Amino acid sequence: MSTAEEATVNPDGSTTFDDAGANYDNTTDSGIPNMDEEATEEIIKGTDPALYLAIAVVCFAVIFVFIQMRKKRKSDEIDSFFSNLDGDKFNLQLPPSVDDYYETKAKCEKAGWEPGQSTGAQPSPHHRALAQALMKRCIDDIPIVTHIQRESPGMNKLYSQSMCSVKQWKSYQAAEAMVSAEV
């Protein structure tokens, strides 16, 4: 199939090839090259560029969806962190000494002691037990009172500038009311 060809350069710069005795014409009457089966097979053998484009689009879509899901997951974690954080600072409980005081008071009243009763110069054992329970209750309330007093100016300023949530503000107000009632 391959034969030796001779190339001739024309004076205008074009070249012509001479076949050594072959009658091979590769053009049609209109001057368009004639495509035989081997030439068309070589063209068809190549991969379609649309296939590469489709693969690239699918890869891009998968990466995009993965990144969006990761962003959503991170944002949900951050939102859950702040929603759990909201208002817990003022979720205060009274100390157990408050309940101890009421139990001691109930025991003393069952034993015959009456509030406001004067016993003279020497206090009764019931009066002494109540005084000790009340003092313990006051000492245990000091950290709660100082916490509310320390946070009060900051919370009022945050609320006046709309920089704290309603849930946190209501939690603060409930804690402040509880401490005020205790004091």
C-alpha positions, 0 to 999 in steps of 0.5 A, a space after each residue: 500500500 505504501 509506495 514511494 512518492 516524489 514531491 515536486 515544488 512548484 514555482 508558486 511554492 506549492 508542492 505536488 506528489 507524483 506516484 510511481 505508476 499508481 492510479 490513485 485519485 483521492 478526490 471527487 469531481 468537486 474537489 472534496 477528498 474521497 473518504 474510504 472506509 479506513 479513513 472514516 474508521 480512524 475518525 470514529 475510533 477517537 473518543 467523543 469530547 461530549 463524553 469528557 464533558 459529561 464526566 466533568 459535569 458529573 464530577 463537578 456536581 458530586 464535589 459541589 453536593 459534597 461541599 454543600 452537605 459538609 457546610 450544612 453539617 458544620 452550620 447545624 453543629 454551630 447552631 446546636 452549640 449556640 442553642 444549647 448555650 442559650 440561657 444556661 448561664 442563668 439556670 440557677 438552683 437554690 442550695 440544699 440548705 434552703 430545704 434544710 432550713 424549712 425542714 428544721 423550721 417544721 421540726 421546731 414548730 412540731 415541737 411547740 416553738 412558735 415564731 416571734 415567741 420570746 424566751 427571755 435571756 437564754 434562747 431555746 434549743 429550737 431558736 438556736 437550731 433555727 438561727 444556725 439553719 438560717 445562717 447556713 442558708 444565708 452563707 450558701 446564698 452568697 455565691 448566687 447573689 454575687 453572680 446575679 449582681 455581677 451579671 446584672 449590668 452586662 445583661 441589661 446593656 446587652 438587652 438594651 442593645 438587642 444583643 442577647 436572645 429573648 430566651 437568655 433574657 427571660 432566663 436571666 429575669 427568672 434567676 434575678 426574681 428567684 434571688 430577690 425572693 430568696 434575699 
